[in-house]
Amino acid sequence: MTESGRPAKSFVMVKGVHPAQLDEAVLQKQCSIQFGRASGPGGQHRNKTETAAMMVHEPTGISAAASERRQQSVNRAKALRRLRMKLARNVRRPVHGNQFKPSELWVSRRQGTKLPVNVGHWDYAALLAEALDVIVARKYDVAGAAGVLGVTMSQLTKLVRNDKASFAVVNEGRVSRGLPALRK
């Protein structure tokens, strides 16, 4: 239980490659997609054509949608990005917290003990998923997870802090285990 009396976050568990780390084409094959009409501003084109996109990752049941643009292809891409981020936050792989070997992507992006990554970059969700897998496996010991991943605690905290929902999940997990919340 957390401080607020709510149960600690439960995750969807998967084995193998994390879905947020899959190639775009492979991830889309695991998803169902529906298009519909969007309401709101945008004119006649938006209200009469099916530009809104809703994607559901079938193995996990996690979904994401986008309808703010007037082009179906743009909304589809936005829905896929949102789905990747939701998968990174809500899906965990069972990993060993002490003997974890970082992925090739993680190693290629790491520069010494730093991990320069922009939130808008295509691989942010994959890196976030990997970081969260290790943090959760280490029972929210962020410093220990940083050591396993070969980066500083401040770099790992920065990676997680860039996604407010993930940062909240990590802090909720820390508080539920009697650890202090990470600073914003």
GILIN-V84202 format. One record per run of one state. SS is the DSSP state (H for helix, E for strand, - for the rest). FROM is the first residue (numbers start at 1). TO is the last residue. If there is no record, write none. Layout:
ss: (SS/SS)
from: (FROM/FROM)
to: (TO/TO)
This chain:
ss: (-/E/-/H/-/H/-/E/-/H/-/E/-/E/-/H/E/-/H/E/-/E/-/H/-/H/-/H/-/H/-)
from: (1/12/15/19/22/24/30/31/37/43/49/52/58/62/67/72/91/94/104/110/112/114/116/124/138/142/150/153/162/164/177)
to: (11/14/18/21/23/29/30/36/42/48/51/57/61/66/71/90/93/103/109/111/113/115/123/137/141/149/152/161/163/176/184)
